[in-house]
Amino acid sequence: VEVAVTRDGKVFLNAQPVAMGDLTKKVDDLMENRLNKIVFIKSDSRAKYGDVVNVVDNIRAAGIEQLGLITQEVQPNVNVPLQQ
């Protein structure tokens, strides 16, 4: 199960838009019969910290204790000369 937060505060549950007020219930419904109860959070680097915290709080309210963070590897800027 993956929850994404965009820079403008929109939330997606498994790539489907979801209202913040519905997130806890929808996560709870998805995880009800699963043995592996981990939710992964993916956030735009420009998303507001408060929006991400709100998502985490809503996921935890669904009884989920294991959260994973999805990150992207930062690519080095090859055009910047190394300082010596």
C-alpha positions as CSV (number, residue, x, y, z in Angstrom):
1,V,0.0,0.0,0.0
2,E,1.4,3.3,-1.0
3,V,0.4,6.8,0.0
4,A,1.7,9.8,-2.0
5,V,1.7,13.5,-1.1
6,T,2.1,16.1,-3.8
7,R,3.6,19.5,-3.5
8,D,0.2,21.1,-3.6
9,G,-1.1,18.9,-0.7
10,K,-3.0,16.3,-2.8
11,V,-3.0,12.8,-1.4
12,F,-3.1,9.5,-3.4
13,L,-3.7,6.0,-2.1
14,N,-2.3,3.4,-4.5
15,A,-2.3,6.1,-7.2
16,Q,-6.0,7.0,-6.6
17,P,-6.9,10.5,-5.3
18,V,-8.2,10.4,-1.7
19,A,-9.4,13.2,0.6
20,M,-7.4,13.6,3.8
21,G,-10.6,13.0,5.8
22,D,-11.1,9.6,4.1
23,L,-7.5,8.4,4.4
24,T,-7.7,6.6,7.7
25,K,-10.8,4.6,6.8
26,K,-9.6,3.7,3.4
27,V,-6.2,2.5,4.7
28,D,-7.9,0.6,7.4
29,D,-10.2,-1.1,4.8
30,L,-7.2,-2.0,2.6
31,M,-5.2,-3.4,5.4
32,E,-7.9,-5.3,7.2
33,N,-7.1,-8.8,6.0
34,R,-3.4,-8.4,5.3
35,L,-0.7,-10.1,7.2
36,N,2.0,-7.6,6.2
37,K,0.7,-4.3,7.5
38,I,3.2,-1.8,6.2
39,V,2.3,1.4,4.3
40,F,4.9,3.2,2.2
41,I,4.8,7.0,2.0
42,K,6.1,8.9,-1.0
43,S,6.3,12.6,-0.9
44,D,7.3,15.3,-3.3
45,S,10.4,17.1,-2.0
46,R,8.4,20.3,-2.2
47,A,5.4,19.0,-0.2
48,K,4.7,20.9,3.0
49,Y,6.0,19.2,6.1
50,G,2.6,19.6,7.8
51,D,0.9,17.7,5.0
52,V,3.2,14.8,5.3
53,V,2.8,14.7,9.1
54,N,-0.9,14.8,8.7
55,V,-0.7,11.8,6.3
56,V,1.5,9.9,8.8
57,D,-1.0,10.7,11.6
58,N,-3.9,9.4,9.6
59,I,-2.1,6.2,8.7
60,R,-1.3,5.6,12.3
61,A,-4.9,6.2,13.3
62,A,-5.7,3.3,11.0
63,G,-3.7,1.1,13.4
64,I,-0.6,0.9,11.1
65,E,2.6,0.9,13.0
66,Q,5.1,0.1,10.2
67,L,5.7,2.9,7.8
68,G,8.2,3.0,5.0
69,L,9.6,6.0,3.1
70,I,10.1,5.8,-0.6
71,T,13.0,8.0,-1.7
72,Q,14.7,8.8,-5.0
73,E,18.4,8.8,-5.4
74,V,19.8,12.3,-5.8
75,Q,21.7,12.5,-9.1
76,P,25.0,14.4,-8.9
77,N,25.1,17.5,-11.0
78,V,27.8,16.7,-13.5
79,N,28.0,20.2,-14.8
80,V,29.3,21.6,-11.6
81,P,33.1,21.7,-11.5
82,L,34.7,20.1,-8.4
83,Q,36.4,22.7,-6.1
84,Q,40.0,22.0,-5.2
